[in-house]
Amino acid sequence: MAKTLSGDFLTRIEENRRLYERPGWGGAGSRFWSMVGLHAFWWLLGISFIVTWLWLGFGQHNQVNNWLFGWLYQ
């Protein structure tokens, strides 16, 4: 397989692979951290929606809301 490819082409592939595998410039590690960031973003977005829903749904004069957000009403 390698014999059918020209040396110049293989050199270019090797250079691209080295660039791709540099830390912080792509590769498996970068893909992993991008997925971690994506999960964190959606979890935080979902949690903020739930907290907002609780806040708006229960109001200020509710025991659950007072337990969650009582520090705001001091």
N, CA, C and O atoms as a DFTB+ gen file, in Angstrom:
296 C
 N C O
     1  1       0.833      -1.198       0.000
     2  2       0.000       0.000       0.000
     3  2       0.873       1.256       0.000
     4  3       0.646       2.181      -0.779
     5  1       1.872       1.276       0.882
     6  2       2.718       2.462       0.991
     7  2       3.543       2.676      -0.273
     8  3       3.886       3.811      -0.603
     9  1       3.865       1.594      -0.986
    10  2       4.695       1.729      -2.186
    11  2       3.935       2.433      -3.306
    12  3       4.547       3.084      -4.152
    13  1       2.621       2.312      -3.321
    14  2       1.848       2.939      -4.393
    15  2       1.727       4.451      -4.186
    16  3       1.452       5.185      -5.135
    17  1       1.931       4.921      -2.942
    18  2       1.853       6.356      -2.669
    19  2       3.220       6.989      -2.881
    20  3       4.245       6.393      -2.548
    21  1       3.236       8.190      -3.434
    22  2       4.510       8.878      -3.629
    23  2       5.051       9.341      -2.282
    24  3       4.290       9.563      -1.339
    25  1       6.360       9.482      -2.202
    26  2       6.997       9.918      -0.957
    27  2       6.538      11.294      -0.534
    28  3       6.381      11.564       0.656
    29  1       6.320      12.178      -1.514
    30  2       5.883      13.535      -1.203
    31  2       4.516      13.526      -0.516
    32  3       4.275      14.271       0.433
    33  1       3.633      12.668      -1.017
    34  2       2.293      12.557      -0.450
    35  2       2.354      12.034       0.983
    36  3       1.654      12.532       1.864
    37  1       3.207      11.016       1.211
    38  2       3.353      10.461       2.560
    39  2       3.930      11.497       3.518
    40  3       3.521      11.569       4.677
    41  1       4.877      12.297       3.038
    42  2       5.459      13.341       3.888
    43  2       4.391      14.345       4.304
    44  3       4.350      14.783       5.453
    45  1       3.529      14.704       3.358
    46  2       2.462      15.654       3.661
    47  2       1.485      15.068       4.686
    48  3       1.041      15.766       5.597
    49  1       1.156      13.785       4.531
    50  2       0.275      13.108       5.498
    51  2       0.916      13.117       6.881
    52  3       0.250      13.388       7.881
    53  1       2.212      12.818       6.932
    54  2       2.925      12.767       8.208
    55  2       2.965      14.149       8.871
    56  3       2.784      14.264      10.083
    57  1       3.200      15.186       8.080
    58  2       3.220      16.543       8.634
    59  2       1.843      16.931       9.172
    60  3       1.731      17.519      10.248
    61  1       0.815      16.601       8.424
    62  2      -0.545      16.899       8.876
    63  2      -0.876      16.144      10.154
    64  3      -1.529      16.681      11.048
    65  1      -0.422      14.891      10.239
    66  2      -0.680      14.093      11.435
    67  2       0.030      14.704      12.641
    68  3      -0.546      14.778      13.727
    69  1       1.278      15.140      12.457
    70  2       2.013      15.764      13.556
    71  2       1.335      17.054      14.012
    72  3       1.240      17.318      15.210
    73  1       0.865      17.854      13.061
    74  2       0.156      19.084      13.415
    75  2      -1.137      18.766      14.162
    76  3      -1.488      19.430      15.137
    77  1      -1.839      17.733      13.683
    78  2      -3.132      17.376      14.266
    79  2      -2.970      16.850      15.680
    80  3      -3.850      17.047      16.517
    81  1      -1.861      16.187      15.958
    82  2      -1.678      15.558      17.265
    83  2      -0.990      16.470      18.272
    84  3      -0.732      16.055      19.402
    85  1      -0.687      17.710      17.881
    86  2      -0.119      18.639      18.852
    87  2      -1.142      18.904      19.947
    88  3      -2.330      19.044      19.658
    89  1      -0.695      18.976      21.213
    90  2      -1.651      19.211      22.292
    91  2      -2.347      20.553      22.116
    92  3      -1.707      21.577      21.875
    93  1      -3.657      20.528      22.239
    94  2      -4.442      21.735      22.099
    95  2      -4.815      22.071      20.669
    96  3      -5.450      23.096      20.422
    97  1      -4.433      21.224      19.721
    98  2      -4.706      21.524      18.315
    99  2      -5.478      20.389      17.665
   100  3      -5.242      20.069      16.500
   101  1      -6.402      19.773      18.403
   102  2      -7.164      18.676      17.830
   103  2      -6.683      17.336      18.356
   104  3      -5.922      17.283      19.323
   105  1      -7.116      16.267      17.734
   106  2      -6.761      14.931      18.189
   107  2      -7.750      14.429      19.221
   108  3      -8.726      15.106      19.546
   109  1      -7.488      13.230      19.735
   110  2      -8.439      12.574      20.633
   111  2      -8.618      13.349      21.937
   112  3      -9.734      13.447      22.447
   113  1      -7.524      13.905      22.486
   114  2      -7.630      14.624      23.750
   115  2      -8.507      15.851      23.633
   116  3      -9.337      16.124      24.501
   117  1      -8.315      16.595      22.544
   118  2      -9.115      17.796      22.332
   119  2     -10.581      17.429      22.122
   120  3     -11.473      18.130      22.601
   121  1     -10.830      16.339      21.412
   122  2     -12.206      15.895      21.183
   123  2     -12.861      15.540      22.513
   124  3     -14.025      15.867      22.744
   125  1     -12.114      14.872      23.383
   126  2     -12.624      14.515      24.708
   127  2     -13.032      15.766      25.488
   128  3     -14.122      15.817      26.058
   129  1     -12.156      16.773      25.514
   130  2     -12.462      17.969      26.295
   131  2     -13.581      18.782      25.678
   132  3     -14.328      19.452      26.391
   133  1     -13.708      18.732      24.347
   134  2     -14.833      19.438      23.729
   135  2     -16.145      18.765      24.111
   136  3     -17.151      19.448      24.302
   137  1     -16.154      17.433      24.226
   138  2     -17.368      16.738      24.654
   139  2     -17.670      17.031      26.126
   140  3     -18.831      17.174      26.508
   141  1     -16.626      17.118      26.946
   142  2     -16.830      17.476      28.356
   143  2     -17.453      18.864      28.456
   144  3     -18.386      19.084      29.228
   145  1     -16.923      19.799      27.665
   146  2     -17.468      21.151      27.672
   147  2     -18.902      21.207      27.193
   148  3     -19.723      21.946      27.735
   149  1     -19.200      20.414      26.164
   150  2     -20.559      20.370      25.625
   151  2     -21.535      19.821      26.667
   152  3     -22.624      20.361      26.857
   153  1     -21.130      18.738      27.339
   154  2     -21.985      18.170      28.382
   155  2     -22.190      19.166      29.517
   156  3     -23.307      19.339      30.006
   157  1     -21.104      19.822      29.935
   158  2     -21.220      20.803      31.021
   159  2     -22.150      21.937      30.628
   160  3     -22.957      22.391      31.439
   161  1     -22.042      22.398      29.381
   162  2     -22.909      23.484      28.909
   163  2     -24.374      23.088      28.989
   164  3     -25.188      23.841      29.522
   165  1     -24.726      21.908      28.463
   166  2     -26.138      21.510      28.438
   167  2     -26.667      21.208      29.832
   168  3     -27.817      21.522      30.140
   169  1     -25.823      20.589      30.694
   170  2     -26.250      20.346      32.071
   171  2     -26.516      21.650      32.803
   172  3     -27.535      21.789      33.481
   173  1     -25.599      22.612      32.668
   174  2     -25.786      23.893      33.350
   175  2     -26.993      24.642      32.801
   176  3     -27.723      25.288      33.552
   177  1     -27.201      24.555      31.492
   178  2     -28.375      25.194      30.898
   179  2     -29.655      24.562      31.444
   180  3     -30.595      25.268      31.808
   181  1     -29.687      23.226      31.498
   182  2     -30.858      22.529      32.021
   183  2     -31.110      22.838      33.477
   184  3     -32.253      23.055      33.879
   185  1     -30.046      22.862      34.280
   186  2     -30.196      23.160      35.704
   187  2     -30.698      24.587      35.900
   188  3     -31.536      24.841      36.765
   189  1     -30.181      25.524      35.091
   190  2     -30.639      26.913      35.227
   191  2     -32.110      27.044      34.845
   192  3     -32.841      27.825      35.454
   193  1     -32.551      26.283      33.836
   194  2     -33.977      26.295      33.487
   195  2     -34.820      25.742      34.631
   196  3     -35.874      26.293      34.946
   197  1     -34.364      24.655      35.254
   198  2     -35.114      24.055      36.362
   199  2     -35.182      25.011      37.547
   200  3     -36.237      25.176      38.160
   201  1     -34.041      25.646      37.869
   202  2     -34.012      26.598      38.982
   203  2     -34.943      27.771      38.708
   204  3     -35.666      28.216      39.600
   205  1     -34.925      28.276      37.471
   206  2     -35.823      29.377      37.098
   207  2     -37.279      28.945      37.200
   208  3     -38.124      29.698      37.685
   209  1     -37.569      27.736      36.744
   210  2     -38.938      27.211      36.811
   211  2     -39.406      27.080      38.259
   212  3     -40.544      27.417      38.585
   213  1     -38.505      26.580      39.138
   214  2     -38.848      26.477      40.556
   215  2     -39.116      27.850      41.147
   216  3     -40.087      28.049      41.878
   217  1     -38.240      28.794      40.820
   218  2     -38.362      30.142      41.361
   219  2     -39.681      30.784      40.932
   220  3     -40.406      31.346      41.753
   221  1     -39.979      30.691      39.638
   222  2     -41.205      31.307      39.131
   223  2     -42.441      30.520      39.565
   224  3     -43.495      31.106      39.815
   225  1     -42.316      29.195      39.654
   226  2     -43.470      28.364      39.958
   227  2     -43.891      28.415      41.407
   228  3     -45.085      28.397      41.707
   229  1     -42.916      28.480      42.323
   230  2     -43.267      28.422      43.740
   231  2     -43.477      29.799      44.348
   232  3     -44.227      29.935      45.314
   233  1     -42.840      30.808      43.810
   234  2     -42.997      32.155      44.351
   235  2     -42.217      32.349      45.638
   236  3     -41.578      31.421      46.133
   237  1     -42.273      33.562      46.178
   238  2     -41.446      33.895      47.339
   239  2     -42.039      33.392      48.649
   240  3     -41.315      33.285      49.639
   241  1     -43.326      33.083      48.688
   242  2     -43.975      32.731      49.947
   243  2     -44.252      31.240      50.026
   244  3     -45.328      30.819      50.452
   245  1     -43.287      30.456      49.617
   246  2     -43.429      29.005      49.627
   247  2     -42.248      28.405      50.375
   248  3     -41.138      28.935      50.324
   249  1     -42.492      27.292      51.072
   250  2     -41.450      26.690      51.897
   251  2     -40.278      26.191      51.056
   252  3     -39.118      26.388      51.420
   253  1     -40.584      25.543      49.924
   254  2     -39.523      25.026      49.058
   255  2     -38.696      26.179      48.505
   256  3     -37.466      26.125      48.497
   257  1     -39.374      27.213      48.046
   258  2     -38.669      28.355      47.486
   259  2     -37.841      29.067      48.552
   260  3     -36.741      29.545      48.278
   261  1     -38.377      29.135      49.768
   262  2     -37.642      29.756      50.862
   263  2     -36.398      28.945      51.213
   264  3     -35.362      29.512      51.561
   265  1     -36.498      27.627      51.124
   266  2     -35.351      26.761      51.395
   267  2     -34.282      26.924      50.313
   268  3     -33.088      26.912      50.612
   269  1     -34.715      27.078      49.048
   270  2     -33.762      27.191      47.945
   271  2     -33.147      28.583      47.845
   272  3     -31.942      28.726      47.637
   273  1     -33.998      29.619      47.996
   274  2     -33.555      30.976      47.692
   275  2     -33.652      31.910      48.892
   276  3     -33.660      33.131      48.732
   277  1     -33.727      31.336      50.103
   278  2     -33.887      32.164      51.290
   279  2     -32.746      33.136      51.503
   280  3     -32.944      34.221      52.051
   281  1     -31.547      32.755      51.072
   282  2     -30.378      33.632      51.246
   283  2     -30.523      34.922      50.436
   284  3     -29.858      35.913      50.736
   285  1     -31.384      34.921      49.415
   286  2     -31.590      36.133      48.618
   287  2     -32.508      37.123      49.318
   288  3     -32.450      38.325      49.059
   289  1     -33.354      36.614      50.208
   290  2     -34.381      37.456      50.816
   291  2     -33.974      37.963      52.197
   292  3     -34.804      38.503      52.928
   293  1     -32.708      37.793      52.556
   294  2     -32.258      38.234      53.881
   295  2     -32.287      39.759      53.977
   296  3     -31.943      40.319      55.018
